Amino acid sequence: MKTALKILKWVGIVLVSLAVILVILVYARRDRTFEAEYPNIKASTDSAMLERGKYLVNGPAHCTECHGDPSQMDKLLRGEEVPLSGGYEFKLPLGVIRSANITSDPETGIGKLTDGEIARTLRHAVGSDGRAIFDFMPFQNVSDYDLTAIVSYLRTLPPVKNKVERIDFNFFGDAIRAFLIEPV
């Protein structure tokens, strides 16, 4: 009986120690930063390029479905354009992820980002701060032409002030970010 209690005690100590180590590792790694190339993309004012970007953003790239103003989804469903001010919530088992404001607002949108930073986020899922982002956007294989069109069109969007708290992860989400989320 004493031997069984000793074994149980040591198993408990080992399990608690492993749990503490896991928690420390998760919190130490969850804000890792990554290097990724900046695609050589420069926004254009060419009308054909802007039309292509508008078509992609509002069509096959599905930007408006996630980044569109959630309070105006009825307009979006009617085919009308809505501000891409973000805030759409993805409620997942790992927490809540909200889409970013991708209007040209310099404070709450992408107005201060370089064309290369926007292109890197789309192509490699690395944000301007170097952290990997959840890869909901399938732009890894998009051509430079289409990537330029998307960035060019986004540059034309009027600024909308809408500060979005991007992520609200629980411990499970932090663990996924710490160990599984990497650039594409």
C-alpha positions in Angstrom: 0.0 0.0 0.0 2.8 2.4 0.9 4.5 1.7 -2.4 1.3 2.4 -4.4 1.0 5.7 -2.6 4.6 6.6 -3.3 4.1 5.8 -7.0 0.9 7.8 -7.1 2.6 10.8 -5.4 5.5 10.7 -7.9 3.1 10.4 -10.9 1.2 13.4 -9.6 4.4 15.4 -9.2 5.5 14.5 -12.7 2.1 15.4 -14.2 2.0 18.8 -12.4 5.5 19.5 -13.5 4.7 18.7 -17.1 1.6 20.9 -17.0 3.7 23.8 -15.5 6.3 23.4 -18.2 3.6 23.3 -20.9 2.1 26.5 -19.6 5.5 28.2 -19.5 6.3 27.1 -23.1 3.0 28.3 -24.4 3.3 31.7 -23.0 6.9 32.0 -24.0 6.3 31.0 -27.6 2.8 32.4 -28.4 4.2 35.8 -29.7 7.0 34.4 -31.9 8.0 36.4 -34.8 9.1 35.2 -38.2 11.0 36.4 -41.2 9.4 36.1 -44.6 10.2 37.8 -47.8 8.4 41.0 -48.9 7.0 40.4 -52.4 8.2 43.0 -54.8 4.7 44.5 -55.2 4.0 48.2 -55.8 0.5 49.5 -55.9 -0.6 50.8 -59.3 -3.1 53.5 -60.3 -3.7 51.8 -63.7 -7.5 51.6 -64.3 -7.3 48.0 -65.6 -5.3 46.9 -62.5 -7.8 48.6 -60.2 -10.7 46.9 -61.9 -9.0 43.6 -61.6 -8.4 44.2 -57.9 -12.0 45.3 -57.4 -13.1 42.1 -59.1 -10.8 39.9 -57.0 -11.5 41.6 -53.7 -15.3 41.5 -54.2 -15.4 38.2 -55.9 -13.1 35.2 -55.9 -10.7 36.4 -53.2 -13.7 36.7 -50.8 -12.3 39.7 -49.0 -15.7 41.3 -48.5 -17.3 38.2 -46.8 -14.8 38.4 -43.9 -13.6 42.0 -43.9 -16.9 43.7 -44.7 -18.6 45.6 -42.0 -20.6 43.0 -40.1 -23.5 45.4 -39.5 -23.9 45.8 -43.2 -24.1 42.2 -44.3 -27.6 42.6 -45.6 -26.2 45.1 -48.2 -23.4 42.6 -49.0 -25.9 39.8 -49.6 -27.7 42.2 -52.1 -24.5 42.6 -54.0 -23.8 46.1 -52.8 -20.3 47.2 -51.8 -19.6 47.6 -48.0 -16.7 49.1 -46.2 -13.9 46.6 -45.5 -13.6 47.9 -41.9 -13.4 44.4 -40.4 -14.7 43.1 -37.2 -16.4 39.9 -38.4 -16.0 37.3 -35.6 -15.0 33.7 -36.1 -16.0 32.0 -32.8 -13.8 28.9 -32.7 -12.9 26.4 -29.9 -9.6 28.2 -29.6 -11.2 31.6 -29.0 -12.4 34.4 -31.2 -10.6 35.7 -34.3 -11.8 39.0 -35.8 -11.1 40.1 -39.3 -8.9 43.2 -39.7 -9.9 46.6 -40.9 -8.3 46.7 -44.4 -9.4 50.2 -45.4 -6.8 52.9 -45.9 -7.2 54.4 -42.4 -3.7 55.0 -41.1 -4.6 54.4 -37.5 -7.0 51.4 -37.5 -6.6 50.1 -41.0 -3.7 49.3 -43.4 -3.0 52.9 -44.3 0.5 53.0 -42.7 1.6 49.6 -44.1 3.8 49.4 -47.1 2.7 47.5 -50.2 5.3 44.9 -49.4 3.9 44.4 -45.9 0.3 43.9 -47.2 1.6 41.5 -49.9 3.6 39.5 -47.3 0.6 39.2 -45.1 -1.5 37.8 -48.0 1.2 35.6 -49.5 3.0 34.3 -46.4 0.6 34.9 -43.5 3.1 37.0 -41.7 1.7 40.2 -40.3 3.5 43.6 -40.3 4.6 42.8 -36.7 6.3 39.6 -37.8 3.8 37.3 -36.1 2.3 34.4 -38.1 -1.4 34.9 -38.6 -4.1 32.2 -39.0 -4.1 31.4 -42.7 -7.7 31.9 -43.7 -6.6 33.7 -46.9 -5.5 31.3 -49.7 -3.2 33.7 -51.5 0.1 31.8 -51.4 -0.1 30.9 -55.1 -1.7 34.0 -56.5 0.3 35.6 -59.3 2.2 38.8 -58.7 -0.1 40.5 -61.1 -3.2 39.6 -59.1 -1.5 40.4 -55.8 -0.6 43.8 -57.2 -4.2 44.3 -58.3 -5.5 43.4 -54.8 -3.1 45.7 -53.1 -3.7 48.5 -55.6 -7.5 48.3 -55.1 -7.2 48.2 -51.3 -5.2 51.4 -51.5 -8.2 53.1 -53.1 -10.7 52.2 -50.3 -11.8 55.2 -48.3 -10.5 55.2 -44.7 -12.9 53.9 -42.0 -12.0 54.3 -38.4 -12.7 51.0 -36.8 -10.3 49.6 -34.2 -10.7 45.8 -34.2 -9.4 43.7 -31.3 -8.0 41.0 -33.6 -7.8 37.9 -31.3 -9.1 36.7 -28.1 -7.6 33.3 -27.6 -8.1 30.9 -24.7 -5.2 28.7 -23.6 -5.9 26.2 -26.3 -5.6 28.9 -28.9 -2.4 30.2 -27.4 -1.0 26.7 -27.5 -1.9 26.3 -31.2 -0.3 29.7 -31.9 2.8 28.7 -29.9 3.4 25.4 -31.6 1.4 25.1 -34.9 0.9 28.4 -36.6 3.8 29.3 -38.9 4.2 31.3 -42.1 3.1 29.7 -45.3 
